[in-house]
Amino acid sequence: MKRVKLINDPAELVALFRAVDSKERRDVLTTLAEGWTMISDLVSKHGEGAYAAITYFEKFKLVESRWEVNNESGRPEKGYRTFYNAFQISTSLTFDETQELLTVVLMPEKKFKEYEAKIVELIGSEGTFANDVSRDLGVSSLTLKGLVRRSVEFDFKGHNIVPLKEED
């Protein structure tokens, strides 16, 4: 069955481009496109970075998961596969909006981490109205949306930016 992800929010392009921005993420995504793969197999094939790739993919719902029994250990563990086979991009951007989003996509990791730390500080443990964060950072709402789409530390919940909680 072919599942197509419709992208109509320009900020979602940041998540899509960053999902394949490194060889490690591309390789993990390619493996997951081949079918269900347990996390232990991903780690043995792609190293410890597979955990970070899966975390990123899960935030943007690019993968689905299910519990499987590992034949070697007899213990249950999560298996993953890609959720979508294709993407349909249906959006329009001005030149300035395109520049803003590409700036976020291509931003050096060090500079992005600085923004990410400021946002974490601003939202606290409960979250904050996105426009307040945008104003405090001195960035446009589109740039802020791009920054949020790039991070696995926080996400939107309505008009607020809230920290993401780790699964237990």
ABEGO torsion letter per residue (X at the ends): XBBBBBBABAAAAAAAAAAAABAAAAAAAAAAAAEBBBAAAAAAAAEAAAAAAAAAAAAAGABBBBBBBBAAAGBBBBBBBBABABBBBBBBBBAAAAAAAAAAAABBAAAAAAAAAAAAAAAEAAEBBAAAAAAAAGBBAAAAAAAAAABAABBBBEABBBBBBBBX
